Amino acid sequence: MAEVRSSTRFANAFQNKTVWLSGHTGFKGAWLTRWLLNLGARVYGFSLPPPTRPSVFEQLGLETQVQHEIGDLRDSDAVRKSLLRAQPDFVFHLAAQALVRYSYEHPLETYGTNVMGTAHVLEALRSLEKPCGAVIITTDKCYENREADYAYVEEDSLGGHDPYSSSKGAAEIVITAYRRSFFGKSPVRIASARAGNVVGGGDWAPDRIVPDCIRALQRGEPIPVRNPQATRPWQFVLEPLSGYLWLAAVLARPQLVNVKADNIAGAFNFGPDKKANRSVVELVCQVLKHWPGQWDDKSDPKAVHEAGLLMLSTVKAKKLLRWRPTWDFPTAIASTVEWYRAVNENAAVAGKLTDAQITGYENSARVARIAWAGH
């Protein structure tokens, strides 16, 4: 695809701006870091070391491209010093303990990172005496999921069956309380973003279906599938990231969408269209169209609980932000497998391919006349 660049991507909100980003060494954080750099931002990253080997953070060579700081969200002083040293124009808080099954084994670490860690970021923002748009990322699993054929809206009850999901529901309550208690007249504007089940090149986490697929295919082994019939709103990694970026831009300049500022400082779902809700086995079969192999049903009736059905409504984001998803399910999976196969053959192409996929996604959004992409 020919490159099409528009100076109005995200209304040019990040050009020459400073961004403090927690979790920049993770999968989504690394993709967001790369995109922000392409948009002309200065990025200050605060995170634990890369959580996997390999890691997309290292594959993209990001350590030398950003202000890279290793730190723990549970250390409130470290968070505060890092954020205030950066004096950011924008904050994206992505760092989290993000694995459901790990949360059963390490519940206190999960709550400490996801609840208190979020509180530490918000507390640091209280001391920032300059305009800043802050987007706090949680998850689609923050809702009290009744596993019905229903798309959750932002006003639905929060909850969570497992420590991970409930920690994110609790984090949302903390965000709302801080916003109401401390940021009413502050130059800092705060919103939360809820998304999940993201696919894309460079995710190497354990207990996630796409990395499980890739590891098995690399070894020439059948793909182990724990929950074949579980349904998820699969989306390419750039989908929620485009929502986070546009939400931050609109927090700073609500006039971009002609909406009152108070209507933007809240929670937003970012997910795919309903037809992208597919079962795990459908996703696996889609992967196998692009990297031939086999899969095995490894269902375990004694396994810990994981949700079987989950959907989000994105009506609010579409109405207020004029955001909507760009790539459909087949394109998301094809792009994901393309990244893994190419990097598997030649690790040196990771950066070039990531940039090419970002550009391709931007082009698609621009053609679709999505608000953030410019016209």
N, C-alpha and C positions, 0 to 999 in steps of 0.2 A: 504494500500500500504506500502511495506517495505521501511524504510528510506534509502535513498541514498544521502550521502553528498559528495560533491567534493570541495577540497580546491581551485579549480580554478574557482569557481563561480565568475563572474565579474572580472576574472583575479586576484582575491584576493586583489582587489584595495582598499577595505574599512577596512581591518583588521588593527586594532590599529591606525586608522585615525580619525581625528576630523571632524565632519559634523555639519554645521549650517543649520538648517531647519526651515523655517517659515511656520506657519500653521500646526504644529505638533498635535494640538488638534482637527483638523478636520478629516473627514472620510479618505480621501486618505493620509493625513499627518500621521495619526496614523498607518495605514498599512505600510507606508514607514518607519516610525520610528521603528516599530517592526522588519521589514526585515533588516534594517541597524544594529540593535542590534544583530540580529542573524548572521550577517556578520562580527561582531567583531568591529563595529565602536563605537566611543564616540559621542553621539548626544547632541547638544545644540539646544533646541527648543525655538522659539520666536513666540508667537501667542496671540490672544485674548483668553479668557476662552472658554472651550468647548461650541460650538454653540447650542447643543441640549441636551435634557434629555429624555432618556438615551444618553450617548455618548460612542463611541467605545474607545476613549482615556481613559475614566475612566473604562470601562469594561475590558480593557487590563492592567490596573494598571500601565500605563506608567509614571505617574508623578514621581514615585520613581526610575525609571530606566534611566532617562535622566536629563540633566541640564535644568530645566523647568522654563521658564521666560514668564510672562504675559506682553504683550506689544502690541502697536498699530502701524501698518505700517505707519500711517499718521504722526507719531512722528519721524521725521528724526534723531534727536539726539539719541533717544532710539534705533533705528535701528542700527545706526553707532556704538554706544557704545557696543551693544550686539554682533554684528558681529566681531568687532575688539577685544573684550575681548576673544572670542572663538579662534581666529587665525585659521580659518578652513582650512583644506585641500580640502574640498568640500562644496559647497553651493547648497541647493535645495530651491527655492523660490516658495512655493505653496500657501501661505496665500492669500485669495481673498474674495471679496463678489461675490459669485458664483451662485446666483439664478436669473433667468430671470425676473420672475414676481415681486420679491422684488426690482429689479433695477428700475422698472417703478415707484414704490412708493418712492424710496430713490435714485434718480439718483446722487446727489452730493456725498453721501457716497460711492456709487459704483465707481464713477470716482476718488474720493480721495484715496480710497483703492487700486484700480486696476491700475491706471495710476501713480499717485504720489507715492503710496507705492512701486511700482516697481522701479521708479526713485530713491527712497531713498535707496533701496537695492543696486542698481547699483552704486550710489554715495558712499556708504560705501565701496563697493568693490574697488573703485579707491584708497582708502587709505591702502589697504591690500598689503603689500610688501613681498609676498611669493607666490609660485606656488599654484594655486587653480583652480579646475574645477567647474564652476558655471552653473547650469541648471535652467533657469527661465521658469516656467510652465505657459502657457496661456490656450488656449482652441481651439477646432475645430470650435467654433463659431466666431473666429476672422476674418473669410473670408467674403467677400461681397457675401452672399449666394443668388443665383438666383433660388434655388430650382429646378435645372435641374438634369437629370440623368447623373451626372458628378462627378468624384472624384477630389476634390481640391488638387492641388500640392502647394508646399511651395512658389512658385513664383507668385501665383495668387493674385489678388487684395484683400486688407484687407478692412474691413468695419464693418457692423453690423446694423441691423434694430433697435434693442432695446438698452437701456443704457448699459446693461451687455456686450452684444456682441461687441458693438462699443468700450467700455472701454478696452476690450482685444485686439481689433485691434490697438487701440492707444498705448497700452502697447508694442505691437510688434514693432511699429515704434520707440518708445523710446529705446527699447533694441538694435535695429539695429543702431540707431544714437549714442548711448553710445559706442557700440562695435567699430564702425568706428572712432569715435572721440577720444576715451580715452584708448582703450585696444589693439591697434595694436602692441605695444612693451611691453606690461605688462606681468608679469608672471601669471596673471589671465586670464583664457580662458573662454569665455561665449558662451552659446548656448541657444536657446529657444526650448520648446517642446509643441506641440499642440495635445491635445487629449480631448475626452469628452465622455459623456454617459456611465460612468463607473458604473458597478454593483458589489455588494459584500456585505458580512455581515457587519453590524454595521453602515450603512448609515441610519441616522434617520432624515435627512433634510425634511422640508416641501416642497410640490410642486415637489417632484420627484416620479416617478411612482413606483419604487420598495418599498421605505419606505411606500408609500400610500397603496400598496398591503399588506404589512406586518401588518400595523396598523389595516386595515380593517379585515384581517383574524384573528388577535388576538382577535378582538371584536366579531367575528362571523358575520360580516356584509358584504354586497356586496362591491367589490372594485370600487371606483369611477374613471372613466376614462375620462379625459378631451379631449384628442386628439387621438381617437382610431386609425386613419389611418396615423398619423405622423410616419415617418420612421427615425430610428437612427442607427448608427454603434455601437451596444451594445458590450461591452467588459468587461471581468472580471477585477477587480481592479489591479491585479498583472500584467496584460498586459502592460499598460502604465508605471507602476512603473519599470518594467524590462527595458523598453526603457530609462527611466530617469537615472537609475543606470548605464546602459551600456554606455549611452551617456557621463555621467560624467567620467566614467573610461577611455573612449577613448579620451575625452578632455585632460585628464592628460597624456595619453600614446597613441598617434595616431598610433604608430607602432603595436598596437594590431590588427588593421584591415588593416595595410599597406596603409594608406591614409594620404595625407598631412594635417597638422594641420589646415591650413586655410580652408579646405573643411569641417571640423567638426564644426568650430565656426560659426554656422548659425542656421536656423530653421529646425526642424524635425517634421513630422507628425507621430503619433503612433496610429494606429487603427487596427480593425480586418479585416479579409478578407471580400470581398464584400458580400458573402453569409450570413454574420452575420448582414447585414443591414435588420432589421425586423421592422414591424409596432409595435406600442404600444400594440395593441390588441393581436398580436402574442406573445409578451413578456408576457402579462398577462396570456394568455392561457398556456404558458410554465410554469409559476409560479404555476398555479392551478394543474398541473400534479403532483406536489410535496407537495402541501398544498391545499387540496380540498376546494373549495368555489365557489362564483359567482362574476360576475362583472356587473356594470351598466354603460351605456353610459351617460356621463354627459357633452356632447359637448355643448358649449355655443357660439353661433354665435357673441355675444357681447364681448367675452373675448379678452384680449390684444393679440397682434400678437406673436406667437411662430412659429419657422420654421417648415415646414411640411416635408422637405426632406433635408438630409445632409449626405455627404460621403467624406471621405478623401482618398487620394492616399498615400501609404506607400512605393512607389518605391524607394525613396531616402534612407529611413532607411534600406530597404532590401539591396540596392546596396552598400552603404558606410559603414554601421554599421554591416551588415549581421544579422540584427534583423528581426524577423518575429513573428506574434502571435502564441500562443501555444495552448490555449484551444478554442474549437468551441463554438457556441452559446448554444447548449443544456448543455454542461458541465459547462459553466459559470453560467447559471441559476440554474442548479441542485446544484452546490457548494454554490451559494448565499443562496438559500432557506434552504439548509442543515445547514448553519451557524445560520440563524435566528431561525429555529425550535429547534435546539439543545440548543441555549442560552435561548430561551423562556422557555424551560423545566428545565434548570439548568444553571444559570448565571455563575457559577464557571468554566464552561468548555470553556469560551470565549478565554482565552489565549492559552490553549492546542489545541483547534480546529483551531485557526488562524495559529499557528505554523505548524500544520499538513497540512493545505491547502497550505502554503508557500512551505513546503517540497514536497508535491505532485506536485505542479506546477513546481518546480525546476526539479523534476524527469522527468516529461513529456518533458520539454525543453531539458534536457540532452539526453533523448532517441531520440528526434527529431533532435539532433545535431545542436541546435541553438548556435550561437557563444558564448554568454555570459555564458552559462550553463556549459561549460567545457565538456570534453569527457572522 
